[in-house]
Amino acid sequence: MAVPESAPERTATARRRFVDLEPHLRPTDLRARVAELEEEMAESGFWDDQDHATKVNSEYSRATAKLAVHDGLAQDLDDLGEMLEMAEDDDDLGAELVEQLASVEKRLDGLEEERLFTGDYDAGDALVTINAGAGGTDAQDWAEMVLRMEMKWAESRGFKVDLLEASAGEQAGIKSATFRAVGDHAYGLFGAERGVHRLVRISPFDSQGRRQTAFAGLEVAPVVDEVGDIEIRDDELRVDTYRASGAGGQHVNKTDSAVRLTHLPTGIVVACQQERSQTANKVMAMKMLYGKIVEQAERERAEEIAKEKGESQDVGWGSQIRSYVLNPYTMVKDLRTGVETGNVQLVLDGALDDFVRAWLLQQAGQSEAAPAE
């Protein structure tokens, strides 16, 4: 194939984007940090402190992965320059050039997206909770659809997804469910999905075939261990154990392995039934509780700042963010950014990147436009 006319311009643009990203990527600092970590990991007795060693190893893996992305992009951009010169008379090389250029642009998109994350916990894992809202059985069915959509999107991003707890609806769907998304910037990305999701459709549970509106709320909290300025005392906790429901074999039906924690000062309730042992479920539930407390504190701070600035919009998790209409027409529209599509099924199958990226760009723009404190 001939080299597309746009290839030289696209290549030049990709180079400029890469140069603009260099301050964000900080390759020199990364190489120095990788060297420090390698030196520490090579010390005798490094693995004697398992917790510390695990944290160092995780940081090393993240740093080397980021460095590999930077170095790979730099090499591929150099290769593109050479390929442009040689591909004019070589169809196979022309096809390879087009493929490599698309790969470079996709990786640059990902790096530019990462630059939009500025929160303290944005880089870490996320605890995502779906709750059925108004709408009865339809809402519970819709909540399960939202759960499936969000989990499929997380998996498409390469996140590891663990369903921690689910409460089944009376007739269909779920009343609530919580899953953990493990991966780079999971919390920052799921911030775009926080809020109320609205569905309009012909109800499959209405014998008269009437159109119904249902709501499901999504909450997201960071996964954190104990936070220095947050102390949870034993007398502030109510611990309930119960038999786990759902798949898992005979074990979950015979032991009270599931754990529910209620934080009395805040009223926050979390539950975990994923693990087979009650102890492991309590450990995970405590992490969930710390994350919820952190998220609540951040939300209250954002509400206070908005109030001081005279902003009237609801900055809490409960604001409606997106409508999914299946009847009398098909459309998904984000009410914050205006992004919309008529391919509802694709969205319900987890195609959320366009909505999320638009929200991140909007947030970054608002942050840059905000006056200095």
C-alpha positions in Angstrom: 0.0 0.0 0.0 1.1 3.6 -0.6 2.0 5.7 2.3 -1.0 7.9 3.2 -0.5 11.6 2.5 -1.3 12.4 6.2 1.4 10.1 7.5 4.3 12.8 7.6 2.0 15.3 9.3 0.7 12.7 11.8 4.2 11.7 12.6 5.3 15.3 13.2 2.3 15.8 15.4 3.1 12.7 17.4 6.7 13.9 17.9 5.4 17.3 19.3 2.9 15.5 21.6 5.7 13.3 22.9 8.0 16.3 23.6 5.1 18.0 25.4 4.7 14.9 27.6 8.3 14.7 28.6 7.9 16.9 31.7 5.0 14.6 32.8 6.9 11.4 32.1 10.1 12.5 33.9 12.3 9.7 32.4 15.5 11.0 34.1 13.8 10.9 37.6 12.3 7.5 36.8 15.7 6.0 35.9 17.2 7.4 39.1 14.4 6.0 41.2 14.6 2.6 39.5 18.3 2.4 40.3 17.6 3.3 43.9 14.9 0.6 44.2 17.1 -2.0 42.5 19.9 -1.2 45.0 17.5 -1.6 47.9 16.0 -4.8 46.6 19.5 -6.3 46.2 20.3 -5.8 49.9 20.4 -8.9 52.1 17.4 -9.3 54.3 15.2 -7.2 52.0 12.4 -9.8 52.2 12.5 -10.0 56.0 9.9 -7.2 56.1 7.2 -8.6 53.8 5.0 -5.6 53.8 7.7 -3.1 53.1 9.2 -5.4 50.4 5.9 -5.8 48.7 5.4 -2.0 48.5 8.9 -1.5 47.2 8.4 -4.2 44.6 5.1 -2.7 43.5 6.7 0.7 43.1 9.6 -0.8 41.1 7.1 -2.6 38.8 5.2 0.7 38.2 8.3 2.7 37.6 9.9 0.2 35.2 6.6 -0.1 33.3 6.3 3.7 32.9 9.9 3.8 31.8 9.3 1.1 29.2 6.4 3.0 27.8 8.6 6.2 27.4 11.5 4.3 25.9 9.3 2.3 23.6 7.6 5.5 22.3 10.9 7.2 21.8 12.2 4.3 19.8 9.1 3.9 17.7 9.0 7.6 16.8 12.6 7.3 15.6 11.7 4.2 13.6 8.8 6.1 12.0 11.1 8.7 10.6 13.2 6.1 8.9 10.2 4.2 7.7 8.7 7.3 6.1 11.8 7.6 3.9 11.9 4.0 2.9 8.1 3.2 2.6 7.4 5.1 -0.6 8.4 2.1 -2.8 7.7 -0.7 -0.3 4.0 -1.7 0.2 4.7 -4.0 3.1 6.7 -1.3 4.9 3.9 1.2 4.2 1.4 -1.1 5.9 3.7 -1.5 8.9 4.2 2.3 9.1 0.4 2.9 9.3 0.1 0.2 12.0 2.9 1.6 14.0 1.7 5.2 13.7 -1.7 4.1 15.0 -0.1 2.3 17.9 2.0 5.4 18.8 -1.0 7.7 18.7 -3.0 5.3 20.9 -0.2 5.2 23.5 0.1 9.0 23.4 -3.7 9.3 24.1 -3.2 7.1 27.2 -0.3 9.2 28.5 -2.2 12.4 27.9 -5.2 11.0 29.8 -2.9 10.1 32.7 -1.8 13.7 32.9 -5.4 14.7 33.7 -5.3 13.0 37.1 -4.4 15.3 40.0 -6.1 13.8 43.0 -4.2 12.3 45.9 -5.7 8.8 45.3 -6.4 9.0 41.5 -3.5 6.6 40.7 -4.7 3.8 42.9 -7.4 1.1 42.9 -11.1 1.8 43.2 -14.0 0.5 45.2 -17.2 0.9 43.1 -20.6 0.5 44.6 -23.8 0.3 42.6 -27.2 1.0 44.4 -30.7 0.5 42.9 -32.6 3.8 43.2 -36.2 4.7 42.5 -38.1 2.4 40.2 -38.7 -0.8 42.1 -37.9 -4.0 40.2 -36.9 -2.1 37.1 -34.3 -0.1 39.2 -32.9 -3.3 40.6 -32.6 -4.8 37.1 -31.1 -1.6 35.9 -28.6 -1.6 38.8 -27.4 -5.1 37.7 -27.1 -3.8 34.1 -25.0 -0.9 35.3 -22.8 -3.3 37.4 -22.2 -5.4 34.3 -21.4 -2.3 32.1 -18.9 -0.9 34.6 -17.2 -4.2 35.2 -16.9 -4.9 31.5 -15.4 -1.4 31.0 -13.0 -2.0 33.8 -11.9 -5.2 32.2 -11.5 -3.6 28.8 -9.1 -1.1 30.5 -7.0 -4.0 31.7 -8.1 -3.8 35.3 -8.4 -6.8 37.6 -12.0 -6.9 38.8 -13.2 -8.6 42.1 -16.8 -8.6 43.1 -16.7 -8.2 46.8 -20.4 -8.2 47.8 -23.8 -8.3 46.1 -27.3 -8.1 47.5 -29.9 -9.7 45.2 -33.2 -8.0 44.4 -36.5 -9.6 45.3 -37.6 -10.5 41.8 -34.6 -9.6 39.6 -31.4 -7.7 39.5 -29.6 -6.4 42.6 -30.3 -4.0 45.4 -26.6 -3.2 45.7 -23.1 -4.5 44.8 -19.5 -3.5 45.3 -16.5 -4.5 43.3 -12.8 -3.6 43.4 -11.0 -2.4 40.3 -7.3 -3.0 40.5 -5.0 -1.1 38.1 -3.3 2.2 37.4 -5.6 5.2 37.9 -8.7 3.1 38.5 -10.0 5.5 41.1 -9.3 8.6 38.9 -11.1 7.0 36.0 -14.1 5.8 37.9 -14.6 9.3 39.2 -16.2 10.0 35.9 -18.9 7.4 36.6 -19.8 8.7 40.0 -23.5 9.8 40.2 -26.9 8.7 39.1 -27.5 6.8 35.9 -31.1 7.1 34.4 -32.7 4.5 32.2 -35.9 4.9 30.1 -37.3 1.8 28.4 -40.4 -0.4 28.0 -40.4 -2.3 31.3 -40.0 -6.1 30.9 -41.7 -6.4 34.3 -44.9 -4.4 33.3 -47.6 -6.7 31.9 -49.1 -3.7 30.1 -45.8 -2.9 28.3 -45.5 0.7 29.6 -42.5 2.8 29.5 -40.7 3.2 32.8 -37.9 5.3 34.2 -35.4 3.7 36.6 -32.3 5.0 38.5 -29.1 3.5 39.7 -26.5 5.3 41.8 -22.7 4.7 41.5 -20.3 5.6 44.4 -16.6 5.2 44.1 -14.0 5.3 46.9 -10.2 4.8 46.9 -8.6 1.6 48.2 -6.5 2.7 51.2 -4.9 1.1 54.2 -5.0 3.0 57.5 -4.8 6.7 56.9 -2.6 8.7 59.4 -5.2 11.2 60.5 -8.1 8.8 60.5 -8.5 6.6 63.5 -11.3 4.0 63.8 -11.8 2.7 67.3 -13.3 -0.7 68.1 -16.2 1.0 70.0 -17.1 2.9 66.9 -17.7 -0.2 64.9 -20.6 -2.6 64.8 -19.5 -5.9 63.2 -22.1 -8.3 61.8 -21.4 -11.7 60.3 -23.7 -13.7 58.0 -23.7 -16.4 55.5 -22.3 -15.4 52.1 -24.8 -15.7 49.2 -24.3 -16.5 45.6 -21.7 -18.7 43.9 -18.9 -20.2 45.9 -19.8 -23.8 46.7 -20.9 -25.4 49.9 -18.4 -23.5 52.1 -20.1 -20.2 51.7 -23.5 -21.7 52.6 -22.3 -23.3 55.8 -20.2 -20.7 57.6 -20.8 -17.1 58.6 -17.9 -15.9 56.5 -19.4 -12.6 55.2 -18.7 -9.5 57.2 -20.7 -6.2 57.5 -19.1 -3.2 59.2 -21.1 -0.2 60.4 -19.1 2.9 61.3 -21.3 4.4 64.0 -20.0 8.1 63.9 -20.7 8.4 60.1 -23.3 5.8 59.5 -21.1 4.3 56.7 -21.9 0.6 56.0 -19.6 -1.7 54.1 -19.7 -5.5 53.5 -17.5 -8.1 52.0 -18.2 -11.7 51.2 -15.7 -12.5 48.5 -13.1 -14.4 50.7 -13.7 -17.8 52.2 -12.6 -16.8 55.7 -14.3 -14.3 58.0 -10.9 -12.8 58.9 -9.9 -12.1 55.3 -13.4 -10.5 54.7 -13.0 -8.3 57.7 -9.5 -7.1 56.5 -11.0 -6.2 53.1 -14.0 -4.6 54.7 -11.8 -2.4 56.8 -10.0 -1.2 53.7 -13.4 -0.5 52.2 -14.4 1.5 55.2 -11.2 3.6 55.2 -11.8 4.3 51.5 -15.4 5.4 52.1 -14.4 7.7 55.0 -11.7 9.3 52.8 -14.2 9.7 49.9 -16.8 11.3 52.2 -14.2 13.7 53.6 -13.2 14.7 50.1 -16.8 15.1 49.0 -17.6 17.3 52.0 -14.5 19.4 51.3 -15.6 19.9 47.7 -19.1 20.9 48.7 -17.6 23.4 51.2 -15.4 24.9 48.5 -18.3 25.1 46.0 -20.4 26.8 48.7 -17.7 29.4 49.4 -17.4 30.1 45.6 -21.2 30.6 45.4 -21.7 27.6 43.1 -25.2 26.1 43.2 -24.6 22.8 41.5 -24.7 19.6 43.4 -21.1 18.3 43.7 -22.2 15.3 45.7 -22.3 11.7 44.3 -26.0 11.9 43.9 -26.2 14.2 40.9 -27.7 12.7 37.7 -24.9 12.3 35.2 -26.2 10.3 32.2 -29.4 9.2 30.5 -29.8 5.9 28.7 -32.9 5.9 26.5 -34.1 2.7 24.9 -37.6 3.9 24.0 -39.1 5.7 22.0 -35.6 6.2 20.5 -32.2 5.0 21.4 -29.6 7.3 22.8 -27.1 7.6 25.6 -26.3 11.2 26.6 -23.9 12.5 29.3 -25.7 15.5 30.9 -22.4 17.0 32.1 -20.4 17.0 28.8 -23.0 16.7 26.2 -21.3 13.6 24.7 -24.0 11.3 23.2 -24.3 8.2 21.0 -27.2 6.2 19.4 -25.4 2.9 19.9 -26.8 2.1 23.4 -25.9 -1.6 23.3 -22.3 -0.8 22.7 -22.3 1.5 25.7 -24.1 -1.1 27.9 -21.4 -3.6 26.8 -18.8 -1.3 28.4 -17.8 1.2 25.7 -17.4 4.2 28.1 -14.1 5.7 27.1 -15.5 8.6 25.2 -17.7 9.6 28.1 -14.9 9.3 30.6 -12.3 11.1 28.6 -14.7 14.0 27.9 -15.4 14.4 31.6 -11.7 14.2 32.5 -10.9 17.0 30.0 -13.8 19.0 31.3 -12.6 18.7 34.8 -9.0 19.6 33.8 -10.3 22.7 32.0 -12.4 23.8 35.0 -9.4 23.3 37.3 -7.1 25.4 35.0 -9.8 28.1 34.8 -10.4 28.2 38.6 -8.8 31.2 40.4 -5.9 30.4 42.7 -6.8 29.8 46.3 
